[in-house]
């Protein structure tokens, strides 16, 4: 039974305990991050020192202008990079650039199909099908076997069916989570194809990440975006999120023009932060109507956005509802001379992991208060865990106040048997 903060990973494990893939999931996702926890903590501590210096007592502590808030969010974005991005891209999937299987596992576990289930939505259920998909790919990927796609799909569907959790209606998998519906990949319609079907029909020689990275390096972000939005379960938000993270992990510079809008995933969390900044903090005359927003731009910028709409197959509703917020981020990040990718990451991280935790709206914060709550939240997360890696594939675990040393396999056995529960707030922040 979930007992609150610090136990979300445990709640996840409780839901998958009877799944045949449970051991593989724990071994692939949670154990590597537990092993690297000390290094993650050190990186987080270094970022917190910068935040404390600049925003708790430094030059920005008493400022309330938009550039001060954007600068704060840019620095907070480094925390998101040090936690979730580091965990998935460097620790769990270090060979994503040269291994097609690993790049697909990365994409399906942390990006594709990250959508709600309606009223029964939870981040735990979203993670379940992503992690199951990744393990099924890991077990069955083999380009030399002409049944590799069906093997992966059967593994994925059978495990989701066994778990229930709303993935199936009667005996039919919800089509939104079908990883391999076929279609005409040359079609100009919005017909969506399955991830595996697209991969099998595209000349990708190394990995999905390297394929997209080469497009980005050559300035072809439109082609990269259009490739991703053809995948069932991927829309503007997920496509932009994946491209943004590729550009950050592989140290790409911004283009410096409106193509950078395709590096901005906008969800309801980021929209809320921007709206509160505009209305409560900065009192800007900004109503997020796409036509009025474009009127603020000069001729060159408007021509660039026209080209963007022509070359990137952006859904018309997304353009009306999401792109005013992207343009706002683009416009003010340039004015403040900041990296808009980190600004957006910081907005999402602060509101999701800090403001929500303390049940406070951004309107109620000063920058100094926001910084103090952020540091308090991360310090608590760093200190609260009952499992520590001590080297040589051994772990120190705390069971009801008793400290024992176990091997990796013994630890996984204890977790699956329910003899130890994972209490780790830092893992919760990284994965949920």
C-alpha positions as CSV (number, residue, x, y, z in Angstrom):
1,X,0.0,0.0,0.0
2,X,1.3,3.4,-0.9
3,X,2.1,5.4,2.2
4,X,2.9,8.8,0.6
5,X,5.9,10.8,-0.5
6,X,9.1,8.7,-1.1
7,X,7.0,5.5,-1.9
8,X,6.0,6.1,-5.5
9,X,8.6,3.7,-6.8
10,X,7.3,1.2,-4.3
11,X,3.7,1.7,-5.5
12,X,4.9,1.1,-9.1
13,X,6.6,-2.1,-8.0
14,X,3.4,-3.2,-6.2
15,X,1.5,-2.9,-9.5
16,X,4.0,-4.9,-11.5
17,X,5.0,-7.5,-8.9
18,X,3.1,-10.4,-10.6
19,X,4.4,-9.4,-14.1
20,X,6.9,-11.9,-15.6
21,X,9.0,-8.9,-16.6
22,X,9.1,-7.4,-13.0
23,X,12.7,-8.5,-12.3
24,X,14.0,-7.2,-15.6
25,X,12.3,-3.8,-15.1
26,X,13.8,-3.4,-11.6
27,X,17.2,-4.5,-12.9
28,X,17.1,-2.3,-16.0
29,X,15.7,1.0,-14.6
30,X,16.0,1.3,-10.8
31,X,19.2,-0.6,-9.9
32,X,21.6,1.4,-12.2
33,X,20.3,4.7,-10.8
34,X,20.6,3.5,-7.2
35,X,24.2,2.6,-8.0
36,X,24.9,6.0,-9.4
37,X,23.1,7.9,-6.7
38,X,26.2,9.3,-5.0
39,X,27.4,10.9,-8.3
40,X,23.9,12.3,-8.9
41,X,23.8,13.7,-5.4
42,X,27.1,15.5,-5.9
43,X,26.0,17.1,-9.2
44,X,22.7,18.2,-7.6
45,X,24.6,19.7,-4.6
46,X,26.8,21.7,-6.9
47,X,23.7,23.1,-8.7
48,X,22.0,23.9,-5.3
49,X,25.1,25.9,-4.3
50,X,24.7,28.1,-7.4
51,X,21.0,28.6,-6.7
52,X,21.5,29.5,-3.1
53,X,24.2,32.0,-4.0
54,X,22.2,33.7,-6.7
55,X,18.6,33.5,-5.5
56,X,18.5,33.0,-1.7
57,X,20.7,36.0,-0.9
58,X,22.4,37.1,-4.2
59,X,21.6,39.7,-6.8
60,X,18.4,38.1,-8.0
61,X,16.9,37.4,-4.5
62,X,14.7,40.5,-4.4
63,X,14.0,40.9,-8.1
64,X,10.6,40.2,-9.5
65,X,11.1,41.0,-13.2
66,X,10.6,38.5,-16.0
67,X,14.4,38.2,-16.7
68,X,15.1,37.4,-13.1
69,X,12.4,34.6,-13.1
70,X,13.7,33.3,-16.4
71,X,17.2,33.2,-15.1
72,X,16.0,31.3,-12.1
73,X,14.2,28.8,-14.2
74,X,17.2,28.4,-16.5
75,X,19.3,27.4,-13.5
76,X,16.6,25.1,-12.2
77,X,16.5,23.4,-15.6
78,X,20.0,22.1,-14.8
79,X,18.5,20.1,-12.0
80,X,16.2,18.4,-14.4
81,X,19.2,17.6,-16.7
82,X,21.2,16.2,-13.7
83,X,18.3,14.0,-12.6
84,X,16.0,12.6,-15.3
85,X,18.1,13.3,-18.4
86,X,21.2,11.9,-16.7
87,X,19.3,8.8,-15.5
88,X,17.9,7.8,-18.8
89,X,20.4,9.0,-21.3
90,X,23.7,8.3,-19.5
91,X,23.0,5.7,-16.8
92,X,20.2,3.5,-18.1
93,X,20.9,3.8,-21.8
94,X,24.5,4.8,-22.3
95,X,24.8,3.2,-25.8
96,X,21.7,5.1,-27.2
97,X,23.9,6.7,-29.9
98,X,25.2,3.4,-31.4
99,X,22.6,0.8,-30.5
100,X,19.3,0.8,-32.3
101,X,17.7,-1.4,-29.7
102,X,18.8,0.8,-26.8
103,X,17.6,4.0,-28.6
104,X,14.2,2.4,-29.1
105,X,14.1,1.4,-25.5
106,X,15.0,4.9,-24.4
107,X,12.3,6.4,-26.6
108,X,9.5,4.1,-25.6
109,X,10.3,4.1,-21.9
110,X,10.5,7.9,-21.4
111,X,8.9,9.6,-24.4
112,X,6.4,7.8,-26.7
113,X,2.9,7.0,-25.4
114,X,3.4,9.4,-22.4
115,X,-0.3,10.3,-22.5
116,X,-3.1,10.2,-19.9
117,X,-5.8,7.6,-19.5
118,X,-8.5,10.1,-18.8
119,X,-9.9,10.2,-15.3
120,X,-7.9,7.1,-14.2
121,X,-4.6,8.7,-15.4
122,X,-1.5,8.3,-13.2
123,X,2.2,8.7,-13.9
124,X,2.6,5.1,-12.5
125,X,0.4,3.6,-15.2
126,X,2.1,5.6,-17.9
127,X,5.5,4.3,-16.8
128,X,4.3,0.7,-16.6
129,X,3.6,0.4,-20.3
130,X,6.7,2.3,-21.3
131,X,9.0,0.1,-19.1
132,X,7.3,-3.1,-20.3
133,X,7.8,-2.0,-23.9
134,X,11.4,-1.3,-23.3
135,X,12.1,-4.7,-21.7
136,X,10.2,-6.5,-24.5
137,X,12.4,-4.7,-27.1
138,X,15.5,-5.6,-25.1
139,X,14.5,-9.3,-25.0
140,X,13.3,-9.7,-28.6
141,X,15.1,-7.1,-30.8
142,X,17.0,-9.0,-33.6
143,X,17.2,-7.5,-37.1
144,X,18.4,-10.9,-38.3
145,X,15.2,-12.6,-37.3
146,X,12.3,-11.7,-39.5
147,X,9.8,-12.2,-36.7
148,X,11.4,-9.6,-34.3
149,X,8.6,-7.1,-34.6
150,X,5.8,-9.7,-33.9
151,X,7.9,-11.1,-31.0
152,X,8.2,-7.7,-29.4
153,X,4.5,-6.9,-29.9
154,X,3.4,-10.2,-28.5
155,X,5.5,-9.8,-25.4
156,X,4.3,-6.2,-25.0
157,X,0.6,-7.0,-25.5
158,X,0.5,-10.2,-23.4
159,X,2.1,-8.5,-20.4
160,X,-0.2,-5.5,-20.6
161,X,-3.2,-7.8,-20.9
162,X,-2.2,-9.7,-17.8
163,X,-1.8,-6.5,-15.8
164,X,-5.1,-5.1,-16.8
165,X,-5.0,-1.4,-15.6
166,X,-7.2,-0.2,-18.5
167,X,-4.9,-1.0,-21.4
168,X,-7.5,-3.3,-22.8
169,X,-11.2,-3.0,-23.5
170,X,-12.6,-6.5,-23.6
171,X,-9.8,-8.3,-25.4
172,X,-8.7,-5.3,-27.6
173,X,-5.6,-3.2,-26.8
174,X,-6.4,0.5,-26.7
175,X,-5.2,1.6,-30.2
176,X,-3.4,4.7,-28.7
177,X,-0.9,2.3,-27.2
178,X,-0.4,0.0,-30.2
179,X,3.3,0.1,-30.9
180,X,3.0,-1.3,-34.4
181,X,-0.1,-0.5,-36.5
182,X,1.0,-0.4,-40.2
183,X,0.2,2.3,-42.6
184,X,1.5,4.0,-45.7
185,X,4.6,5.7,-44.5
186,X,4.7,7.9,-47.6
187,X,1.2,9.2,-47.0
188,X,0.8,13.0,-46.6
189,X,-2.2,12.5,-44.4
190,X,-2.1,12.5,-40.6
191,X,-2.4,8.7,-40.5
192,X,-0.2,7.5,-37.7
193,X,2.1,4.5,-37.9
194,X,3.5,2.2,-35.2
195,X,7.0,2.9,-33.9
196,X,8.4,-0.5,-34.9
197,X,6.8,-0.4,-38.4
198,X,8.3,3.0,-39.1
199,X,11.7,1.9,-37.9
200,X,11.6,-1.3,-40.1
201,X,10.7,0.9,-43.1
202,X,13.3,3.6,-42.6
203,X,17.0,3.5,-43.5
204,X,18.3,3.8,-39.9
205,X,21.7,2.2,-39.7
206,X,23.0,3.1,-36.2
207,X,20.2,4.2,-33.8
208,X,17.1,6.4,-33.7
209,X,19.0,9.0,-31.8
210,X,21.9,9.2,-34.2
211,X,19.5,9.4,-37.1
212,X,17.7,12.4,-35.6
213,X,20.9,13.9,-34.3
214,X,22.4,14.0,-37.8
215,X,19.3,15.8,-39.0
216,X,19.5,18.4,-36.2
217,X,23.2,19.0,-36.8
218,X,22.6,19.7,-40.5
219,X,19.8,22.1,-39.7
220,X,17.0,19.7,-40.8
221,X,14.9,20.0,-37.6
222,X,11.7,20.0,-39.8
223,X,12.5,16.5,-41.1
224,X,13.3,15.3,-37.6
225,X,10.0,16.7,-36.2
226,X,8.0,15.3,-39.1
227,X,9.5,11.9,-38.7
228,X,8.5,11.8,-35.0
229,X,5.0,13.0,-35.3
230,X,4.2,10.2,-37.8
231,X,4.5,7.7,-34.8
232,X,1.3,6.7,-33.1
233,X,1.3,8.1,-29.6
234,X,3.6,11.1,-30.5
235,X,2.3,14.6,-31.0
236,X,3.9,18.0,-30.8
237,X,4.8,17.8,-27.1
238,X,6.6,14.5,-27.3
239,X,8.3,15.2,-30.6
240,X,9.7,18.6,-29.3
241,X,10.6,17.0,-25.9
242,X,12.7,14.3,-27.6
243,X,14.4,16.7,-29.9
244,X,15.1,19.1,-27.1
245,X,16.7,16.4,-25.0
246,X,18.8,15.1,-27.9
247,X,20.1,18.7,-28.4
248,X,21.0,19.1,-24.8
249,X,22.6,15.7,-24.2
250,X,24.7,16.1,-27.3
251,X,25.6,19.8,-26.8
252,X,23.9,21.3,-29.8
253,X,23.6,25.1,-30.0
254,X,20.3,26.7,-30.6
255,X,19.6,27.8,-34.2
256,X,18.9,31.4,-33.1
257,X,15.7,31.6,-35.2
258,X,12.2,30.3,-35.0
259,X,13.3,26.7,-35.7
260,X,14.0,26.7,-31.9
261,X,10.3,26.6,-31.3
262,X,10.5,22.9,-32.2
263,X,12.7,22.4,-29.1
264,X,9.9,23.5,-26.8
265,X,7.5,20.9,-25.4
266,X,4.5,22.8,-24.0
267,X,2.1,21.0,-21.6
268,X,-0.4,22.2,-19.1
269,X,2.2,22.6,-16.4
270,X,4.4,25.0,-18.4
271,X,1.3,26.9,-19.7
272,X,0.2,27.4,-16.1
273,X,3.7,28.8,-15.1
274,X,3.8,31.1,-18.1
275,X,0.3,32.4,-17.4
276,X,1.0,33.1,-13.8
277,X,4.3,34.9,-14.7
278,X,2.4,37.1,-17.1
279,X,-0.6,37.9,-15.0
280,X,0.7,37.8,-11.4
281,X,4.3,38.7,-11.6
282,X,5.2,40.8,-14.6
283,X,1.8,42.4,-15.5
284,X,2.6,41.9,-19.2
285,X,0.0,42.7,-21.9
286,X,0.0,39.1,-23.3
287,X,-3.2,37.2,-24.0
288,X,-1.8,34.2,-25.9
289,X,-4.0,34.6,-29.0
290,X,-1.9,33.4,-31.9
291,X,-2.8,36.2,-34.3
292,X,-2.1,39.0,-31.7
293,X,1.1,37.3,-30.7
294,X,2.4,37.2,-34.3
295,X,1.5,40.9,-34.6
296,X,4.2,41.6,-32.0
297,X,6.9,40.1,-34.2
298,X,8.9,41.9,-36.8
299,X,8.8,40.9,-40.5
300,X,11.8,38.6,-40.4
301,X,10.4,36.6,-37.4
302,X,7.0,36.3,-39.0
303,X,8.5,35.1,-42.3
304,X,10.4,32.5,-40.3
305,X,7.3,31.3,-38.6
306,X,5.5,31.1,-41.9
307,X,8.3,28.9,-43.2
308,X,8.1,26.8,-40.0
309,X,4.4,26.1,-40.6
310,X,5.0,25.3,-44.2
311,X,7.8,22.8,-43.5
312,X,6.9,21.3,-40.2
313,X,3.6,19.4,-40.2
314,X,2.2,21.1,-37.1
315,X,-1.4,20.3,-36.2
316,X,-3.5,23.5,-36.7
317,X,-5.0,23.2,-33.2
318,X,-1.6,22.8,-31.6
319,X,-0.4,25.9,-33.5
320,X,-3.3,27.9,-32.1
321,X,-3.1,26.6,-28.5
322,X,0.6,25.8,-27.9
323,X,2.6,28.0,-30.2
324,X,1.7,31.4,-28.5
325,X,3.4,30.0,-25.4
326,X,6.4,28.8,-27.3
327,X,6.7,32.2,-29.0
328,X,6.5,33.9,-25.6
329,X,9.3,31.7,-24.3
330,X,11.3,32.3,-27.5
331,X,10.8,36.1,-27.4
332,X,11.7,36.7,-23.8
333,X,14.5,34.1,-23.5
334,X,16.2,36.0,-26.4
335,X,15.6,39.3,-24.7
336,X,17.1,38.0,-21.5
337,X,19.9,36.2,-23.4
338,X,19.1,32.8,-21.9
339,X,18.9,29.3,-23.2
340,X,15.1,28.8,-23.7
341,X,15.4,25.0,-23.5
342,X,16.6,25.2,-19.9
343,X,14.1,28.0,-19.1
344,X,11.3,25.7,-20.1
345,X,12.8,22.7,-18.3
346,X,13.1,24.7,-15.2
347,X,9.5,25.9,-15.4
348,X,8.3,22.3,-15.6
349,X,10.6,21.0,-12.9
350,X,9.8,23.7,-10.3
351,X,6.1,23.6,-10.7
352,X,5.9,19.7,-10.9
353,X,8.5,18.8,-8.2
354,X,8.5,21.8,-5.8
355,X,5.4,24.1,-6.0
356,X,3.0,21.1,-6.3
357,X,4.8,19.3,-3.4
358,X,4.3,22.4,-1.1
359,X,0.8,23.0,-2.6
360,X,1.8,26.6,-3.6
361,X,1.1,28.6,-6.7
362,X,3.9,30.5,-8.4
363,X,1.9,33.7,-7.7
364,X,2.5,33.2,-4.0
365,X,6.3,33.0,-4.4
366,X,9.1,35.5,-4.4
367,X,12.2,34.3,-6.1
368,X,13.9,34.0,-2.7
369,X,11.1,31.8,-1.4
370,X,11.0,29.7,-4.5
371,X,14.8,29.1,-4.1
372,X,14.5,28.1,-0.5
373,X,11.6,25.7,-1.1
374,X,13.5,24.2,-4.0
375,X,16.7,23.6,-1.9
376,X,14.6,22.2,1.0
377,X,12.8,19.8,-1.3
378,X,16.0,18.5,-2.9
379,X,17.9,18.2,0.4
380,X,15.1,16.1,1.8
381,X,15.1,13.9,-1.3
382,X,18.8,13.4,-1.1
383,X,18.7,12.4,2.6
384,X,15.7,10.1,2.4
385,X,16.5,6.6,1.2
386,X,16.7,3.2,2.7
387,X,19.0,1.6,0.1
388,X,22.6,2.7,-0.6
389,X,25.1,1.2,-3.0
390,X,28.4,0.5,-1.3
391,X,30.4,-0.9,-4.2
392,X,31.3,-4.4,-5.5
393,X,27.7,-5.0,-6.4
394,X,26.6,-4.8,-2.8
395,X,23.9,-2.7,-1.2
396,X,23.3,-1.5,2.3
397,X,19.6,-1.7,3.2
398,X,17.7,-0.5,6.2
399,X,14.8,-2.9,7.2
400,X,13.0,-1.6,10.3
401,X,16.1,0.0,11.6
402,X,18.3,-3.0,11.0
403,X,21.2,-2.5,8.5
404,X,22.1,-5.5,6.4
405,X,24.4,-6.0,3.3
406,X,23.0,-7.8,0.3
407,X,24.0,-8.5,-3.3
408,X,22.1,-7.1,-6.3
409,X,20.2,-10.3,-6.9
410,X,19.4,-10.6,-3.2
411,X,18.1,-7.1,-3.2
412,X,15.8,-7.7,-6.2
413,X,14.5,-10.9,-4.5
414,X,13.7,-9.0,-1.3
415,X,11.9,-6.3,-3.3
416,X,9.8,-8.7,-5.3
417,X,8.9,-10.8,-2.2
418,X,7.8,-7.6,-0.4
419,X,10.4,-8.1,2.3
420,X,11.8,-4.6,1.7
421,X,10.0,-1.5,0.4
422,X,11.9,1.1,-1.5
423,X,11.7,4.4,0.2
424,X,13.6,6.9,-2.0
425,X,12.4,10.4,-2.7
426,X,15.2,11.1,-5.2
427,X,14.1,8.1,-7.3
428,X,10.5,9.4,-7.1
429,X,11.6,12.8,-8.4
430,X,13.6,11.1,-11.3
431,X,11.0,8.7,-12.4
432,X,7.7,10.2,-11.4
